[in-house]
Amino acid sequence: MLLGRALRQAGALPSAVKRKAFTARVIRVKHLSTAQRICPVLDLTLAPLDLNLLGLMVHLDRVHPTITANSNGGLLGSCYAVSPTPAG
């Protein structure tokens, strides 16, 4: 507050701010052709772990990897995030 008042008195800041409406033209809208499906593949929690990798000591406190598959994200994503087959 004091810094703003000092800058305003020095002429570095305007005394009043005028508001103007902001408009932006939309050039292109992306339409999704198919519904995107995100599916959980792996949710793993490992306790603290000490590893000896050929003399290199590695200590991991807690590891929690989470892997999800995106149906529109590529080959593996489309394989793991398949739509359920309708029963009948």
Residue frames as a rotation matrix with the C-alpha (Angstrom) as fourth column:
MET 1
0.573 0.820 0.000 0.00
0.820 -0.573 0.000 0.00
0.000 0.000 -1.000 0.00
LEU 2
0.555 -0.436 -0.709 2.77
0.079 -0.820 0.567 2.43
-0.828 -0.371 -0.421 0.93
LEU 3
-0.537 -0.786 0.305 4.85
0.352 0.120 0.928 1.43
-0.766 0.606 0.212 -2.10
GLY 4
-0.162 0.579 0.799 1.91
0.984 0.037 0.174 2.03
0.071 0.815 -0.576 -4.44
ARG 5
0.823 0.463 -0.329 1.24
0.516 -0.852 0.092 5.45
-0.237 -0.245 -0.940 -2.90
ALA 6
0.156 -0.857 -0.491 4.94
0.018 -0.494 0.869 6.41
-0.988 -0.144 -0.062 -3.21
LEU 7
-0.646 -0.382 0.661 5.06
0.613 0.256 0.747 5.30
-0.455 0.888 0.069 -6.86
ARG 8
0.263 0.833 0.487 1.83
0.958 -0.283 -0.032 7.17
0.111 0.475 -0.873 -7.64
GLN 9
0.785 -0.018 -0.619 3.20
0.232 -0.918 0.321 10.37
-0.574 -0.396 -0.717 -6.05
ALA 10
-0.252 -0.954 -0.162 6.39
0.036 -0.177 0.984 9.99
-0.967 0.242 0.079 -8.08
GLY 11
0.147 0.404 -0.903 4.33
-0.851 -0.413 -0.324 9.75
-0.504 0.816 0.283 -11.26
ALA 12
-0.837 -0.538 -0.099 5.22
-0.520 0.727 0.449 6.13
-0.169 0.427 -0.888 -11.99
LEU 13
-0.730 0.660 0.178 1.63
0.656 0.749 -0.087 4.86
-0.191 0.053 -0.980 -11.63
PRO 14
-0.554 0.626 0.550 -1.59
0.044 -0.637 0.769 6.40
0.832 0.450 0.325 -12.94
SER 15
-0.861 0.241 0.447 -3.88
-0.506 -0.330 -0.797 7.79
-0.045 -0.913 0.406 -10.26
ALA 16
0.078 0.932 0.353 -7.00
-0.630 0.320 -0.707 6.11
-0.772 -0.167 0.613 -11.62
VAL 17
-0.903 -0.313 0.296 -7.45
-0.019 0.716 0.698 3.00
-0.430 0.624 -0.652 -13.72
LYS 18
-0.142 0.867 -0.477 -10.10
-0.939 -0.271 -0.213 3.06
-0.314 0.418 0.853 -16.41
ARG 19
-0.390 0.099 0.915 -11.87
0.035 0.995 -0.093 -0.20
-0.920 -0.005 -0.392 -17.19
LYS 20
-0.299 0.282 -0.912 -12.52
-0.945 -0.223 0.241 -1.20
-0.135 0.933 0.333 -20.77
ALA 21
0.657 0.568 0.496 -14.48
-0.440 0.823 -0.360 -4.15
-0.612 0.018 0.790 -22.08
PHE 22
-0.514 -0.857 -0.051 -12.34
-0.627 0.334 0.704 -6.87
-0.586 0.393 -0.708 -23.63
THR 23
0.715 0.695 0.073 -13.47
-0.440 0.530 -0.725 -8.71
-0.543 0.487 0.685 -26.72
ALA 24
-0.506 -0.860 0.066 -11.67
-0.519 0.365 0.773 -11.39
-0.689 0.357 -0.631 -28.71
ARG 25
0.305 0.574 -0.760 -12.56
-0.952 0.191 -0.238 -12.92
0.008 0.796 0.605 -32.05
VAL 26
0.164 -0.183 0.969 -12.69
-0.252 0.942 0.221 -16.73
-0.954 -0.281 0.109 -32.17
ILE 27
-0.277 -0.372 -0.886 -10.90
-0.935 -0.109 0.337 -17.97
-0.222 0.922 -0.318 -35.25
ARG 28
-0.258 0.145 -0.955 -11.37
-0.458 0.852 0.253 -21.72
0.851 0.502 -0.153 -34.97
VAL 29
0.180 0.365 0.913 -13.19
-0.960 0.268 0.082 -24.07
-0.215 -0.892 0.399 -32.61
LYS 30
-0.766 -0.505 -0.397 -11.90
-0.568 0.821 0.053 -27.61
0.300 0.266 -0.916 -32.25
HIS 31
0.387 0.911 0.146 -14.63
-0.915 0.360 0.179 -30.24
0.110 -0.203 0.973 -32.35
LEU 32
-0.607 -0.537 0.587 -13.99
-0.621 0.780 0.071 -33.68
-0.496 -0.321 -0.807 -30.92
SER 33
-0.314 0.477 -0.821 -15.13
-0.780 0.364 0.509 -36.38
0.541 0.800 0.258 -33.30
THR 34
0.140 0.342 -0.929 -15.20
0.260 0.893 0.368 -39.16
0.955 -0.293 0.036 -30.70
ALA 35
0.882 0.214 0.420 -15.57
-0.338 -0.334 0.880 -39.13
0.328 -0.918 -0.222 -26.97
GLN 36
-0.163 -0.986 -0.027 -12.25
-0.519 0.109 -0.848 -39.20
0.839 -0.124 -0.530 -25.17
ARG 37
0.877 0.421 -0.232 -11.98
-0.074 0.595 0.800 -41.94
0.475 -0.684 0.553 -22.57
ILE 38
-0.174 -0.904 0.391 -9.45
-0.749 -0.137 -0.649 -41.88
0.640 -0.406 -0.653 -19.71
CYS 39
0.803 0.431 -0.412 -9.04
-0.144 0.810 0.568 -45.22
0.578 -0.397 0.713 -17.92
PRO 40
0.375 -0.698 0.610 -6.89
-0.884 -0.073 0.461 -46.15
-0.278 -0.712 -0.644 -14.94
VAL 41
0.476 -0.315 -0.821 -4.32
-0.381 0.767 -0.516 -48.82
0.793 0.558 0.245 -15.83
LEU 42
0.005 -0.563 -0.826 -2.08
0.696 0.595 -0.402 -49.03
0.718 -0.573 0.395 -12.75
ASP 43
0.472 0.062 0.879 -2.22
-0.537 -0.771 0.342 -47.52
0.699 -0.634 -0.331 -9.27
LEU 44
0.427 -0.469 -0.773 0.62
0.565 0.806 -0.177 -48.90
0.706 -0.361 0.610 -7.17
THR 45
0.684 -0.263 0.680 1.98
-0.615 -0.708 0.346 -47.85
0.391 -0.655 -0.646 -3.78
LEU 46
0.332 -0.678 -0.656 5.36
0.429 0.727 -0.535 -49.13
0.840 -0.104 0.533 -2.62
ALA 47
0.938 -0.073 -0.338 6.69
0.311 -0.249 0.917 -48.80
-0.151 -0.966 -0.211 0.92
PRO 48
0.572 -0.802 -0.170 10.15
-0.766 -0.597 0.238 -47.30
-0.293 -0.006 -0.956 1.55
LEU 49
0.963 -0.204 0.175 12.74
0.263 0.851 -0.455 -49.19
-0.056 0.484 0.873 -0.43
ASP 50
0.345 -0.922 -0.174 16.55
-0.625 -0.364 0.690 -49.50
-0.700 -0.129 -0.702 -0.33
LEU 51
0.994 -0.019 0.107 18.27
0.096 0.623 -0.776 -50.74
-0.052 0.782 0.621 -3.50
ASN 52
0.107 -0.991 -0.074 21.89
-0.261 -0.100 0.960 -51.64
-0.959 -0.084 -0.269 -4.18
LEU 53
0.968 0.245 0.062 22.42
0.020 0.170 -0.985 -51.28
-0.252 0.954 0.160 -7.93
LEU 54
0.568 -0.815 0.116 25.98
0.673 0.378 -0.636 -52.57
0.475 0.439 0.763 -8.55
GLY 55
-0.402 -0.778 -0.483 27.39
0.910 -0.284 -0.301 -50.46
0.097 -0.561 0.822 -5.74
LEU 56
-0.776 0.241 0.583 25.06
-0.120 -0.964 0.239 -47.50
0.619 0.116 0.777 -6.21
MET 57
-0.738 0.507 -0.447 22.87
0.645 0.331 -0.689 -47.17
-0.201 -0.796 -0.571 -3.12
VAL 58
-0.665 0.628 0.404 19.36
-0.134 -0.632 0.763 -45.88
0.735 0.453 0.505 -3.88
HIS 59
-0.813 0.472 -0.341 16.86
0.476 0.201 -0.856 -45.04
-0.335 -0.858 -0.388 -1.13
LEU 60
-0.597 0.727 0.341 13.22
0.010 -0.417 0.909 -44.41
0.802 0.546 0.242 -2.07
ASP 61
-0.880 0.294 0.374 10.95
-0.447 -0.243 -0.861 -43.12
-0.162 -0.924 0.345 0.68
ARG 62
-0.155 0.884 0.441 7.58
0.176 0.464 -0.868 -43.92
-0.972 -0.057 -0.227 -0.89
VAL 63
-0.964 -0.148 -0.222 6.71
-0.198 -0.160 0.967 -44.53
-0.179 0.976 0.125 -4.52
HIS 64
-0.135 0.975 0.174 3.19
0.204 0.199 -0.959 -44.12
-0.970 -0.094 -0.226 -5.88
PRO 65
-0.960 -0.198 -0.198 3.10
-0.148 -0.243 0.959 -44.50
-0.238 0.950 0.204 -9.68
THR 66
0.046 0.993 0.106 -0.25
0.073 0.103 -0.992 -43.95
-0.996 0.053 -0.067 -11.37
ILE 67
-0.950 -0.312 -0.002 -0.70
-0.002 -0.001 1.000 -44.83
-0.312 0.950 0.001 -15.05
THR 68
0.091 0.993 -0.069 -3.80
-0.061 -0.064 -0.996 -43.84
-0.994 0.095 0.055 -17.01
ALA 69
-0.649 -0.228 0.726 -4.70
0.651 0.328 0.685 -44.55
-0.395 0.917 -0.065 -20.63
ASN 70
-0.248 0.517 -0.819 -6.07
-0.423 -0.818 -0.389 -41.93
-0.871 0.250 0.422 -23.03
SER 71
0.261 0.440 0.859 -8.19
0.474 0.717 -0.511 -43.43
-0.841 0.540 -0.022 -25.82
ASN 72
0.971 0.099 0.218 -7.21
0.238 -0.468 -0.851 -40.63
0.018 0.878 -0.478 -28.23
GLY 73
0.676 -0.732 -0.086 -3.58
-0.529 -0.563 0.634 -40.48
-0.513 -0.383 -0.768 -27.12
GLY 74
-0.223 -0.802 -0.554 -1.97
-0.974 0.201 0.102 -43.08
0.029 0.562 -0.827 -29.36
LEU 75
-0.166 0.103 -0.981 -1.61
-0.456 0.874 0.169 -46.80
0.874 0.476 -0.098 -29.93
LEU 76
-0.806 -0.179 -0.564 -1.17
0.349 0.626 -0.697 -47.97
0.479 -0.759 -0.442 -26.32
GLY 77
-0.854 0.520 0.014 -3.80
-0.359 -0.570 -0.739 -45.57
-0.377 -0.636 0.673 -25.01
SER 78
-0.119 0.848 -0.516 -6.37
-0.973 0.004 0.231 -46.80
0.198 0.530 0.825 -27.51
CYS 79
-0.333 -0.049 -0.942 -5.57
-0.126 0.992 -0.008 -50.43
0.934 0.116 -0.337 -26.60
TYR 80
-0.872 -0.089 -0.482 -5.96
0.437 0.304 -0.846 -49.95
0.222 -0.948 -0.226 -22.85
ALA 81
-0.703 0.643 -0.305 -8.89
-0.220 -0.604 -0.766 -47.49
-0.677 -0.472 0.566 -22.87
VAL 82
-0.910 0.414 -0.017 -11.35
0.148 0.361 0.921 -49.51
0.387 0.835 -0.390 -24.92
SER 83
-0.379 0.870 0.316 -15.05
-0.888 -0.437 0.140 -48.84
0.260 -0.227 0.938 -24.76
PRO 84
-0.647 0.201 0.735 -17.06
-0.305 0.816 -0.492 -51.50
-0.699 -0.542 -0.467 -22.93
THR 85
-0.919 0.344 -0.191 -18.98
-0.050 0.378 0.924 -53.79
0.390 0.859 -0.330 -25.25
PRO 86
-0.292 0.883 0.368 -22.74
-0.949 -0.315 0.003 -53.47
0.118 -0.349 0.930 -24.86
ALA 87
-0.808 0.076 0.585 -24.33
-0.176 0.915 -0.362 -56.55
-0.563 -0.395 -0.726 -23.29
GLY 88
0.174 0.958 -0.226 -26.87
-0.691 -0.045 -0.721 -58.34
-0.701 0.282 0.655 -25.35
